[in-house]
């Protein structure tokens, strides 16, 4: 049986008092009636199991939090509704724990991520598509693509070198022509995971800062 990282629940008075003081300092006294403290003594690498690691999504809570809540308030076979699914952490944990799940979000990105995280694809199909993309990319090296950009193009010139953006357009055009919606979603997810890494933006900070030397 596969085991996954879990939270450590503590009712230690010292830990509780410390958390209550933090709430008081933050002017959140209304929440000071806490009766337990949750700790997640796991590394980021350990928490990035299965498809939890496929996209760097800010504001994502650790999977053990979703797992604990699902375990406490539902049973096997129950339906869970996540109205703000974000990157799909709760959705994936529901499937791992034999729950049904319905997700929604105002973000188109979230819709993409949760579908990619929770769908099953055969490896040979993905490898074949990857090989086809590589071949198409090489054959169309001199071709110019003009994808419609839904914002001021000056922002593109600010963040990308001209040749880099040309290459991204070529790759995105090939992805758009992939047959099979599931496969296309996966490669779109890979694409948006890479566009910051090839830009002129810093890669280590949460916020975007121009870093021309690393382009």
Backbone bond lengths (Angstrom), bond angles and torsions (degrees), N, CA, C in turn:
res aa  C-N    CA-C-N  psi(-1)  N-CA   C-N-CA  omega(-1)  CA-C   N-CA-C  phi
1 X - - - 1.462 - - 1.532 110.09 -
2 X 1.312 116.60 130.01 1.468 120.61 -179.90 1.523 110.48 -74.95
3 X 1.321 115.32 135.05 1.463 120.38 177.01 1.525 109.29 -110.50
4 X 1.325 115.63 145.48 1.458 121.54 -178.91 1.525 109.78 -123.19
5 X 1.327 118.10 156.02 1.472 121.12 -179.75 1.521 111.73 -57.05
6 X 1.319 116.07 138.44 1.453 121.09 179.16 1.522 110.25 -125.50
7 X 1.320 116.21 161.92 1.456 120.33 176.82 1.527 109.29 -78.79
8 X 1.318 115.46 160.90 1.459 122.00 173.84 1.520 107.30 -108.57
9 X 1.316 117.32 118.51 1.457 122.37 -178.49 1.523 109.20 -94.53
10 X 1.319 116.18 127.78 1.470 120.91 -178.85 1.528 110.63 -125.62
11 X 1.322 115.14 139.42 1.472 120.77 173.42 1.530 109.73 -115.92
12 X 1.322 114.70 20.28 1.473 120.05 -179.58 1.531 110.23 -61.47
13 X 1.333 118.83 127.20 1.477 121.84 -177.28 1.527 113.56 -57.43
14 X 1.316 116.92 -36.83 1.467 120.33 -179.45 1.534 110.11 -65.11
15 X 1.330 115.96 -44.65 1.461 119.97 179.47 1.518 111.02 -65.59
16 X 1.344 116.25 -39.10 1.461 120.15 178.93 1.516 111.68 -64.87
17 X 1.310 116.71 -44.03 1.464 120.50 179.91 1.521 111.42 -63.64
18 X 1.306 115.87 -38.55 1.469 119.91 179.13 1.532 110.03 -62.53
19 X 1.334 117.23 -45.03 1.456 121.05 179.31 1.525 111.56 -65.34
20 X 1.321 116.49 -36.91 1.462 120.08 179.00 1.522 111.14 -66.15
21 X 1.319 116.72 -36.52 1.463 120.50 176.80 1.529 111.03 -65.71
22 X 1.325 115.94 -38.67 1.467 119.78 177.09 1.529 110.79 -63.41
23 X 1.326 116.16 -40.65 1.462 120.37 177.65 1.527 110.90 -64.74
24 X 1.307 115.71 -40.57 1.462 119.94 179.37 1.522 110.83 -63.68
25 X 1.336 116.34 -44.42 1.466 121.08 178.64 1.527 111.59 -61.99
26 X 1.321 116.06 -28.69 1.457 120.82 -179.83 1.525 112.25 -91.49
27 X 1.341 115.62 7.50 1.468 122.83 -179.31 1.526 111.45 59.86
28 X 1.325 115.62 40.66 1.463 122.47 178.20 1.526 110.00 -119.65
29 X 1.345 115.52 43.16 1.464 120.28 -176.67 1.524 112.74 -58.63
30 X 1.330 117.06 -27.32 1.465 119.99 -178.26 1.526 111.94 -60.85
31 X 1.325 115.95 -19.52 1.465 119.77 -178.87 1.530 111.94 -103.26
32 X 1.304 117.03 12.60 1.467 120.28 -174.02 1.522 113.73 -79.71
33 X 1.335 117.56 3.81 1.463 120.30 179.09 1.530 111.59 -88.68
34 X 1.319 116.96 24.22 1.466 120.83 -179.77 1.524 110.51 -61.56
35 X 1.319 116.07 144.81 1.465 121.06 -177.99 1.520 113.15 -115.21
36 X 1.341 116.25 -5.66 1.459 119.18 177.54 1.521 109.65 -154.39
37 X 1.310 115.12 159.52 1.461 122.36 179.71 1.520 108.48 -120.94
38 X 1.336 115.71 134.04 1.454 120.49 178.90 1.530 109.17 -102.33
39 X 1.310 115.50 133.81 1.459 121.49 176.69 1.528 108.52 -125.15
40 X 1.314 116.34 143.04 1.465 121.15 179.72 1.529 107.96 -121.08
41 X 1.326 117.77 85.81 1.468 121.95 -174.21 1.527 113.44 -83.07
42 X 1.322 116.27 53.22 1.460 120.12 -176.98 1.531 109.79 -131.36
43 X 1.311 115.81 149.76 1.464 121.10 178.09 1.522 109.99 -75.01
44 X 1.335 114.94 161.89 1.471 120.10 177.46 1.524 111.05 -60.57
45 X 1.326 115.72 -35.27 1.465 119.98 -179.71 1.529 110.49 -65.21
46 X 1.324 116.09 -42.46 1.468 119.55 -179.27 1.529 111.45 -67.54
47 X 1.337 116.50 -30.59 1.461 120.11 -179.80 1.528 112.38 -80.29
48 X 1.319 117.35 -9.41 1.466 121.71 -176.81 1.527 111.48 -95.32
49 X 1.319 116.97 40.82 1.461 120.26 -178.16 1.536 111.16 -78.24
50 X 1.328 113.89 160.06 1.470 122.04 -178.66 1.533 110.82 49.55
51 X 1.330 118.72 -129.44 1.465 119.56 -175.97 1.527 113.27 -94.74
52 X 1.321 117.79 9.53 1.467 119.44 177.64 1.533 111.96 -63.03
53 X 1.316 117.29 -19.79 1.465 120.51 -173.06 1.522 114.16 -99.13
54 X 1.345 117.63 6.64 1.467 117.77 -169.82 1.523 114.16 -74.28
55 X 1.331 117.77 -15.02 1.462 118.38 -177.19 1.521 109.31 -150.04
56 X 1.321 116.24 136.56 1.462 120.95 179.15 1.527 108.61 -81.92
57 X 1.322 114.88 100.92 1.462 121.09 -173.24 1.519 109.32 -115.78
58 X 1.331 117.39 117.78 1.465 121.21 -177.15 1.526 110.81 -76.26
59 X 1.317 115.60 139.92 1.450 120.74 -179.44 1.519 112.58 90.33
60 X 1.322 116.96 6.47 1.469 120.80 -179.08 1.528 110.04 -77.28
61 X 1.335 117.03 129.41 1.457 118.47 177.59 1.528 109.91 -88.45
62 X 1.328 117.59 156.39 1.471 121.18 -175.89 1.525 112.00 -63.48
63 X 1.324 118.34 141.15 1.458 122.26 179.62 1.539 114.24 -53.62
64 X 1.350 120.47 -35.87 1.469 118.91 179.95 1.533 113.59 -59.91
65 X 1.344 117.94 -27.21 1.466 120.30 177.88 1.529 109.56 -66.11
66 X 1.330 116.19 -47.59 1.465 120.17 177.44 1.521 110.02 -61.65
67 X 1.313 116.60 -43.37 1.467 121.11 -178.87 1.524 111.62 -60.07
68 X 1.323 117.28 -42.05 1.460 121.15 -179.15 1.531 111.06 -65.81
69 X 1.322 116.55 -45.11 1.469 120.29 -179.20 1.542 111.54 -66.21
70 X 1.321 115.83 -41.51 1.461 120.00 177.97 1.528 110.20 -61.57
71 X 1.327 115.85 -42.93 1.458 120.78 -179.52 1.523 112.13 -64.87
72 X 1.336 117.30 -38.18 1.458 121.49 -176.31 1.528 112.76 -73.69
73 X 1.314 116.42 -39.49 1.464 119.34 -167.66 1.527 115.33 -111.43
74 X 1.327 117.44 0.80 1.467 119.28 177.86 1.520 109.61 -138.03
75 X 1.318 114.97 169.06 1.464 120.58 174.63 1.521 108.80 -129.37
76 X 1.311 116.81 168.97 1.463 121.39 -177.76 1.523 110.65 -54.87
77 X 1.334 115.27 133.15 1.451 120.80 179.04 1.511 114.50 92.50
78 X 1.335 117.44 -12.25 1.467 120.53 179.75 1.524 111.16 -68.85
79 X 1.320 115.29 158.84 1.464 121.98 175.54 1.522 109.59 -98.59
80 X 1.324 116.59 129.66 1.464 122.82 177.38 1.524 108.65 -113.15
81 X 1.321 116.53 133.31 1.465 121.00 177.65 1.522 109.02 -112.51
82 X 1.323 115.90 123.67 1.465 121.75 178.02 1.530 107.68 -114.29
83 X 1.350 118.49 102.16 1.469 121.25 -174.32 1.525 113.70 -78.53
84 X 1.331 117.75 -12.62 1.472 121.65 177.09 1.520 106.68 -135.12
85 X 1.327 115.56 75.09 1.464 120.55 -165.62 1.519 114.50 -75.37
86 X 1.331 118.46 -14.22 1.463 119.71 176.95 1.514 112.08 57.14
87 X 1.332 116.69 -122.44 1.470 120.55 -178.11 1.518 112.58 -92.61
88 X 1.342 117.60 2.66 1.460 119.70 174.52 1.515 115.93 93.48
89 X 1.332 117.66 19.61 1.468 120.63 -179.43 1.528 111.39 -60.09
90 X 1.330 116.66 -49.83 1.463 120.47 -179.12 1.526 110.95 -64.53
91 X 1.312 116.97 -39.71 1.464 120.77 -178.61 1.521 111.19 -60.33
92 X 1.316 116.71 -46.63 1.463 120.06 -179.47 1.524 110.88 -64.25
93 X 1.326 116.92 -43.22 1.460 119.95 179.76 1.528 111.29 -63.91
94 X 1.321 117.51 -35.91 1.465 120.43 177.03 1.528 110.48 -60.43
95 X 1.322 117.21 -44.86 1.452 120.35 -179.12 1.520 111.28 -66.04
96 X 1.327 116.42 -38.09 1.467 120.32 178.58 1.527 111.66 -66.39
97 X 1.337 116.34 -25.72 1.464 121.11 -177.37 1.529 112.25 -103.84
98 X 1.330 116.08 18.38 1.472 121.94 176.04 1.521 112.80 61.09
99 X 1.334 116.05 42.01 1.466 121.36 171.19 1.525 108.94 -112.00
100 X 1.302 115.82 154.26 1.455 120.61 170.30 1.520 107.64 -86.24
101 X 1.314 117.94 153.47 1.455 119.54 -177.17 1.522 111.32 -145.91
102 X 1.336 115.10 139.67 1.463 122.55 173.87 1.529 106.47 -122.32
103 X 1.317 116.68 130.05 1.470 121.28 -176.28 1.521 111.03 -122.53
104 X 1.321 115.29 152.83 1.466 120.83 171.32 1.515 108.14 -151.82
105 X 1.323 115.72 160.29 1.455 121.30 177.77 1.524 108.02 -167.96
106 X 1.332 116.62 150.90 1.466 119.62 177.52 1.523 110.98 -74.25
107 X 1.323 117.36 -15.43 1.461 121.93 -176.01 1.525 111.89 -89.42
108 X 1.325 115.94 128.39 1.467 121.18 175.03 1.525 109.79 -65.42
109 X 1.328 116.43 -34.12 1.468 120.64 177.90 1.523 110.41 -61.74
110 X 1.333 117.17 -43.75 1.461 120.75 179.40 1.525 110.96 -61.57
111 X 1.319 115.79 -41.02 1.468 120.06 178.23 1.524 110.50 -59.16
112 X 1.328 116.14 -42.31 1.461 120.56 178.82 1.529 110.73 -64.68
113 X 1.336 116.85 -48.72 1.457 121.05 -174.76 1.522 112.60 -63.32
114 X 1.328 116.75 -44.72 1.460 118.74 -176.91 1.525 110.73 -66.71
115 X 1.325 117.76 -33.98 1.463 120.09 177.09 1.525 111.62 -68.95
116 X 1.322 116.52 -41.19 1.464 119.64 179.82 1.528 110.71 -68.12
117 X 1.319 116.93 -42.16 1.467 120.77 -178.50 1.517 112.43 -62.63
118 X 1.309 117.00 -33.72 1.468 120.50 -169.09 1.522 114.31 -106.90
119 X 1.323 117.54 7.07 1.455 118.61 179.31 1.525 110.13 -104.11
120 X 1.318 115.73 152.14 1.463 121.08 179.02 1.518 109.59 -103.78
121 X 1.339 115.17 131.17 1.455 120.34 177.82 1.522 109.38 -131.39
122 X 1.318 116.62 145.43 1.458 120.89 177.18 1.530 110.13 -76.75
123 X 1.306 115.49 137.11 1.466 120.37 -176.15 1.527 111.89 -61.41
124 X 1.338 117.04 -40.65 1.470 118.76 -177.18 1.528 111.96 -62.72
125 X 1.349 117.49 -33.49 1.460 121.01 178.02 1.527 111.08 -67.37
126 X 1.333 116.29 -40.68 1.458 120.13 179.36 1.527 111.09 -68.02
127 X 1.319 116.65 -39.95 1.469 119.97 179.18 1.533 110.73 -65.32
128 X 1.322 116.75 -40.09 1.466 120.13 178.33 1.530 110.19 -62.13
129 X 1.348 116.56 -44.15 1.466 120.15 179.54 1.517 110.69 -64.06
130 X 1.329 116.52 -39.90 1.462 120.50 178.49 1.524 110.86 -62.25
131 X 1.331 117.53 -43.28 1.468 120.93 177.92 1.524 110.99 -63.25
132 X 1.335 116.58 -40.41 1.465 120.18 178.39 1.533 110.74 -63.54
133 X 1.327 116.50 -40.45 1.463 120.13 178.09 1.522 111.16 -63.54
134 X 1.329 116.63 -42.49 1.468 120.60 179.16 1.521 111.25 -61.32
135 X 1.323 115.69 -44.15 1.457 119.87 -179.77 1.526 110.90 -65.42
136 X 1.333 116.64 -44.19 1.461 120.03 179.24 1.516 112.16 -64.61
137 X 1.329 116.26 -35.73 1.459 120.93 179.55 1.533 110.73 -64.62
138 X 1.329 116.35 -41.27 1.461 120.77 -179.62 1.533 111.08 -69.28
139 X 1.330 116.47 -42.18 1.461 120.43 -176.56 1.523 112.31 -67.66
140 X 1.314 117.70 -27.93 1.467 121.13 -174.76 1.528 112.38 -107.49
141 X 1.332 116.24 29.73 1.457 120.66 -176.45 1.519 113.17 -61.00
142 X 1.330 117.39 -31.69 1.472 120.25 -176.53 1.524 113.12 -95.87
143 X 1.330 116.44 -2.89 1.462 120.00 -176.02 1.524 110.44 -83.18
144 X 1.318 116.53 139.45 1.464 121.35 177.76 1.523 110.07 -97.14
145 X 1.325 115.50 132.32 1.455 121.18 177.84 1.521 109.08 -113.29
146 X 1.292 116.74 141.19 1.458 121.70 179.60 1.532 108.86 -122.11
147 X 1.303 116.74 78.86 1.456 120.38 177.75 1.521 109.71 -76.33
148 X 1.316 115.52 143.19 1.458 120.50 179.95 1.519 110.32 -72.99
149 X 1.330 116.17 124.23 1.460 121.97 -179.43 1.526 108.55 -104.94
150 X 1.347 117.92 123.31 1.475 120.64 -173.85 1.523 114.95 -82.65
151 X 1.349 117.24 29.53 1.457 119.23 176.07 1.525 108.94 -159.45
152 X 1.303 116.64 177.97 1.458 123.20 -175.63 1.533 110.84 -57.99
153 X 1.317 117.75 122.66 1.456 121.34 -177.65 1.528 113.10 -66.53
154 X 1.325 117.31 -16.98 1.464 119.25 177.69 1.524 110.83 -63.24
155 X 1.330 116.44 -26.78 1.456 120.10 177.22 1.521 110.67 -68.66
156 X 1.341 116.35 -33.76 1.459 120.42 175.88 1.517 109.72 -63.55
157 X 1.330 116.92 -46.04 1.464 121.34 -179.24 1.521 111.56 -64.11
158 X 1.337 115.65 -28.18 1.465 120.25 179.62 1.526 110.91 -71.62
159 X 1.334 117.15 -41.14 1.461 120.96 -171.21 1.523 114.56 -98.68
160 X 1.347 117.86 -16.36 1.467 119.12 -175.38 1.521 112.27 -130.88
161 X 1.324 115.17 143.37 1.451 119.84 169.72 1.532 107.97 -69.40
162 X 1.333 118.45 146.72 1.475 121.28 -176.61 1.529 113.85 -52.75
163 X 1.347 116.74 -45.89 1.462 119.44 -178.31 1.528 111.56 -67.28
164 X 1.334 116.19 -35.61 1.469 119.58 178.18 1.520 110.40 -62.64
165 X 1.322 116.13 -45.25 1.468 119.11 -178.67 1.522 110.95 -66.20
166 X 1.320 117.23 -36.38 1.463 121.29 176.78 1.528 110.19 -61.30
167 X 1.330 116.33 -42.91 1.460 120.71 179.36 1.530 111.56 -66.14
168 X 1.334 116.30 -37.89 1.460 119.92 177.85 1.526 111.11 -64.63
169 X 1.317 116.64 -40.32 1.461 120.19 177.48 1.527 111.11 -62.25
170 X 1.316 116.11 -41.05 1.461 120.07 179.23 1.530 110.28 -62.15
171 X 1.320 116.04 -45.99 1.459 120.42 -178.80 1.526 112.00 -65.66
172 X 1.339 116.59 -43.04 1.466 119.51 -179.27 1.525 111.12 -65.31
173 X 1.297 117.83 -35.74 1.459 120.88 178.17 1.523 110.74 -63.39
174 X 1.311 116.82 -39.31 1.463 120.64 177.94 1.524 110.94 -67.18
175 X 1.325 116.65 -40.33 1.467 120.86 178.60 1.528 110.11 -63.98
176 X 1.324 116.74 -39.50 1.473 120.17 179.70 1.527 112.50 -59.77
177 X 1.327 116.52 -25.07 1.468 120.89 -176.53 1.530 112.80 -94.69
178 X 1.324 117.54 4.64 1.470 120.30 177.78 1.529 109.15 -66.29
179 X 1.325 116.01 132.95 1.464 119.72 175.84 1.531 108.30 -87.40
180 X 1.316 116.78 139.47 1.457 120.61 -177.98 1.513 110.13 100.25
181 X 1.327 117.00 110.88 1.455 121.60 -173.27 1.529 112.42 -64.89
182 X 1.320 117.40 -38.84 1.470 120.41 -179.43 1.522 111.22 -62.61
183 X 1.334 115.60 -46.08 1.462 120.56 179.97 1.521 110.52 -64.59
184 X 1.318 116.84 -42.54 1.464 120.77 179.96 1.530 110.92 -61.52
185 X 1.343 116.58 -40.86 1.462 119.83 179.30 1.526 111.33 -60.24
186 X 1.324 116.55 -42.26 1.460 120.39 -178.79 1.524 110.78 -62.20
187 X 1.315 117.15 -45.06 1.468 119.79 -177.87 1.524 111.83 -74.78
188 X 1.319 118.43 -26.99 1.462 119.81 171.18 1.523 110.43 -66.16
189 X 1.331 116.27 -38.25 1.465 120.52 177.62 1.527 110.53 -64.53
190 X 1.314 116.64 -42.26 1.465 120.83 176.86 1.526 110.33 -62.10
191 X 1.323 115.21 -41.26 1.462 120.15 -179.02 1.526 111.69 -61.21
192 X 1.337 117.25 -50.04 1.463 119.12 -177.55 1.529 111.72 -71.76
193 X 1.342 116.61 -17.60 1.460 119.56 175.19 1.531 111.38 -74.59
194 X 1.329 115.72 -20.55 1.463 119.73 -173.79 1.522 114.21 -101.40
195 X 1.339 118.13 -17.86 1.463 118.61 -169.47 1.529 112.91 -66.52
196 X 1.320 118.04 -29.56 1.466 118.42 176.74 1.525 111.00 -73.37
197 X 1.323 116.68 -36.17 1.466 120.75 -177.15 1.526 112.38 -64.67
198 X 1.341 116.73 -26.88 1.467 119.27 -179.10 1.534 111.47 -100.40
199 X 1.318 116.81 6.93 1.470 120.45 -179.52 1.524 110.59 -89.74
200 X 1.327 115.25 -175.44 1.455 120.99 176.40 1.530 111.08 -95.01
201 X 1.303 116.72 18.28 1.463 121.20 -179.91 1.523 110.17 -94.16
202 X 1.314 116.63 150.80 1.452 120.72 174.83 1.524 108.96 -62.48
203 X 1.299 116.41 148.20 1.459 120.49 -175.75 1.518 113.70 -103.61
204 X 1.325 118.59 -12.86 1.459 120.70 -173.61 1.532 113.41 -96.43
205 X 1.320 117.63 -29.16 1.459 120.05 -179.16 1.529 111.47 -83.58
206 X 1.346 114.73 155.14 1.453 119.60 176.93 1.518 111.12 -67.83
207 X 1.335 116.60 -43.92 1.459 120.83 179.67 1.518 110.40 -85.08
208 X 1.333 116.39 159.31 1.463 121.28 -179.00 1.526 111.05 -85.77
209 X 1.329 115.72 128.53 1.463 121.62 173.58 1.527 107.23 -133.76
210 X 1.317 115.29 140.09 1.452 120.33 -179.41 1.522 110.45 -68.89
211 X 1.327 116.52 132.40 1.454 122.37 179.91 1.522 107.77 -138.90
212 X 1.314 115.98 80.87 1.461 121.69 -171.97 1.523 111.70 -61.82
213 X 1.334 117.22 -36.56 1.470 120.32 -175.03 1.520 112.58 -64.20
214 X 1.324 118.05 -25.74 1.465 120.34 -177.38 1.517 112.85 -93.32
215 X 1.313 117.30 -0.13 1.480 120.10 -175.43 1.528 110.38 -61.92
